[in-house]
């Protein structure tokens, strides 16, 4: 039981860190920062229930994204900061490239990769999350769909995982957007997340959402997910 609980806490610590680029909640979007722009974000998740192996926990993930130019952005986040339990601190450098965009028909295609480098309490030495996606914008709605592969041990013990990732974003006002995203599969990042983002100021954005696990939902595999993001160099293009 202790081993199961420890594994659950370590895996749950990675749930909110699917990518270090701009995301809906966990699924990456087609958005790419302009060269020289910087975005900082703090992701926070909280589980309030006390089920058998998925007990109350909290997780805090700081991350930064930088526009590199030529439709490329790079990022870095620090995951595995969970309480209670053993911190499985992991550096996650990332890269995303939007290789096609047609504003007339609202289509875009992009690829990305995250590199997982565990620093403490390692269950593996190196891992990756690779994806390719398409996005379609129709009026105030954007749809995203694609596929992904996690290497062995990143989101499942002694196993690699692959599947689909999907998102829908609906702009309500220039400040308010309601969204949902879903990563398929029974693993540490397999969640459906729904919520909304609100531009508090030109630079500051807040996000509130709730995540529902693809597995063990009745046993408490669901949690509150919050983000606070700040953008620098807004005047640069």
C-alpha positions in Angstrom: 0.0 0.0 0.0 2.8 2.5 0.9 4.5 1.7 -2.4 1.2 2.3 -4.3 0.6 5.6 -2.6 4.1 6.8 -3.2 3.9 5.9 -6.9 0.5 7.7 -7.1 1.8 10.8 -5.6 4.9 10.9 -7.8 2.8 10.4 -10.9 0.1 12.9 -9.9 2.9 15.4 -9.5 3.5 15.2 -13.3 -0.2 15.6 -14.2 0.0 19.4 -14.6 3.2 19.4 -16.5 2.3 17.9 -19.8 4.1 20.6 -21.6 6.2 23.7 -21.0 4.8 25.7 -23.9 1.5 27.5 -24.1 -1.3 25.1 -23.4 -5.1 25.0 -23.0 -4.7 23.2 -19.7 -2.5 20.2 -20.5 -2.8 20.0 -24.3 -0.5 22.3 -26.2 -2.0 25.0 -28.5 -0.9 26.3 -31.8 0.1 29.6 -30.2 3.7 30.6 -30.5 5.3 33.6 -28.7 6.8 36.2 -30.9 10.6 36.4 -30.8 11.8 38.1 -27.6 8.6 37.6 -25.7 8.6 35.8 -22.4 5.7 34.1 -20.5 6.0 33.0 -16.9 3.4 30.7 -15.3 2.7 29.0 -12.0 0.5 25.9 -12.2 -1.2 24.7 -8.9 -3.3 21.6 -8.3 -5.1 20.5 -5.2 -6.8 17.3 -4.3 -9.1 17.5 -1.3 -10.4 13.9 -1.0 -8.9 11.1 1.1 -9.4 7.9 -0.9 -7.5 4.7 -0.5 -4.4 5.2 -2.7 -5.1 8.7 -4.2 -5.0 10.8 -1.1 -5.1 14.6 -0.6 -2.2 16.3 -2.3 -1.0 19.6 -3.7 1.4 20.3 -6.6 3.2 23.5 -7.7 4.9 23.8 -11.1 6.7 27.0 -12.2 7.4 27.3 -15.9 8.7 29.8 -18.4 8.2 30.1 -22.2 10.3 32.1 -24.6 9.7 33.1 -28.2 12.7 32.0 -30.3 11.5 33.3 -33.7 10.6 31.4 -37.0 7.4 30.0 -35.3 9.4 28.3 -32.6 9.2 28.7 -28.9 11.1 27.0 -26.1 10.2 26.4 -22.5 11.3 25.0 -19.2 9.3 23.9 -16.2 10.1 22.3 -12.8 7.8 19.4 -11.9 7.5 16.9 -9.1 6.9 19.4 -6.3 4.2 17.6 -4.4 2.9 17.5 -0.9 2.6 15.1 0.9 5.0 12.6 -0.4 8.4 12.3 -1.9 9.4 15.2 -4.2 10.4 13.7 -7.6 11.9 17.0 -8.9 12.3 17.0 -12.7 13.6 19.5 -15.2 11.5 19.6 -18.4 13.0 21.6 -21.2 10.7 21.8 -24.3 10.4 23.0 -27.8 7.4 23.6 -30.1 7.4 24.4 -33.8 4.3 25.6 -35.8 5.4 24.5 -39.3 2.2 25.5 -41.1 -0.5 28.3 -40.6 -3.1 29.6 -43.0 -5.1 32.4 -41.5 -7.6 32.3 -44.5 -8.8 28.8 -43.8 -8.0 28.9 -40.0 -5.7 25.8 -40.2 -2.4 25.3 -38.4 -0.1 22.3 -37.8 2.6 22.0 -35.1 4.9 19.5 -33.4 6.7 19.5 -30.1 8.9 17.6 -27.7 9.4 17.7 -23.9 12.6 16.2 -22.4 12.2 14.9 -18.8 15.4 15.0 -16.7 14.8 13.7 -13.2 16.9 15.3 -10.5 15.7 13.6 -7.2 14.1 10.3 -6.3 14.5 9.0 -9.9 12.4 6.2 -11.3 14.0 6.7 -14.7 17.0 8.6 -16.0 15.6 10.4 -19.1 12.2 10.6 -20.8 10.3 12.4 -23.5 6.8 13.5 -24.6 6.5 13.9 -28.4 3.4 15.1 -30.2 2.0 16.4 -33.5 -1.3 18.3 -33.7 -3.6 20.2 -36.0 -5.8 23.2 -35.1 -8.8 24.7 -36.8 -10.3 28.1 -36.0 -14.0 28.7 -36.8 -15.2 32.2 -35.8 -14.6 32.3 -32.0 -14.0 28.6 -31.6 -10.7 26.8 -31.9 -10.4 23.0 -32.2 -7.2 21.1 -31.6 -6.5 17.4 -32.3 -3.4 15.3 -32.4 -1.4 12.3 -31.2 1.3 11.8 -28.6 3.9 9.3 -27.3 5.4 9.3 -23.8 8.5 7.2 -23.4 8.9 4.4 -20.8 8.3 5.4 -17.1 7.4 9.0 -17.7 3.6 8.6 -17.0 3.4 4.8 -16.5 5.6 2.4 -14.5 7.8 0.3 -16.8 5.7 1.3 -19.9 5.5 3.8 -22.7 2.1 5.4 -23.5 0.6 6.9 -26.6 -2.8 8.1 -27.7 -4.8 11.2 -28.7 -5.0 14.7 -27.3 -7.9 17.0 -28.0 -9.0 20.5 -27.0 -11.8 23.1 -27.7 -11.6 26.8 -26.8 -14.5 29.1 -27.0 -13.9 32.9 -26.8 -16.8 34.5 -24.9 -15.4 38.1 -24.7 -11.9 39.5 -25.4 -11.0 38.7 -21.8 -12.9 35.5 -21.1 -12.4 32.1 -22.8 -14.0 28.8 -21.7 -12.1 25.6 -22.7 -11.7 21.9 -22.3 -8.9 19.4 -23.1 -8.5 15.7 -23.0 -5.5 13.4 -23.0 -6.6 9.8 -23.7 -5.4 6.7 -21.8 -5.0 5.3 -18.3 -1.8 6.9 -17.1 -0.6 9.8 -15.0 -1.5 12.4 -17.6 -4.8 10.8 -18.7 -7.3 13.6 -17.8 -10.3 15.5 -19.1 -10.0 19.1 -17.8 -12.6 21.9 -18.1 -12.5 25.5 -17.1 -12.0 29.1 -18.1 -9.2 31.7 -18.5 -9.6 35.4 -17.8 -7.3 38.3 -18.7 -7.0 40.2 -15.4 -4.8 42.8 -17.0 -2.9 43.1 -20.4 0.0 41.1 -18.8 -1.7 38.9 -16.2 -4.0 35.9 -16.9 -5.8 33.7 -14.4 -7.1 30.1 -15.1 -9.5 28.0 -13.0 -10.4 24.5 -14.0 -11.2 21.0 -12.7 -9.6 17.8 -13.9 -11.3 14.3 -14.1 -9.1 11.2 -14.4 -9.7 8.6 -17.1 -9.2 6.0 -14.5 -10.1 5.6 -10.8 -12.5 8.6 -10.9 -14.8 7.1 -8.3 -11.8 6.5 -6.0 -11.0 10.2 -6.1 -8.8 10.7 -9.1 -9.9 14.3 -9.8 -8.6 17.7 -8.6 -8.7 21.5 -8.8 -6.3 23.0 -11.3 -5.3 26.7 -11.2 -2.8 28.8 -13.3 -1.5 32.3 -13.0 0.5 33.6 -16.0 2.4 36.8 -16.6 3.7 38.0 -20.0 6.7 40.2 -20.6 7.8 42.4 -23.6 4.3 42.7 -24.9 5.3 45.5 -27.2 7.9 43.5 -29.1 7.1 41.6 -32.4 
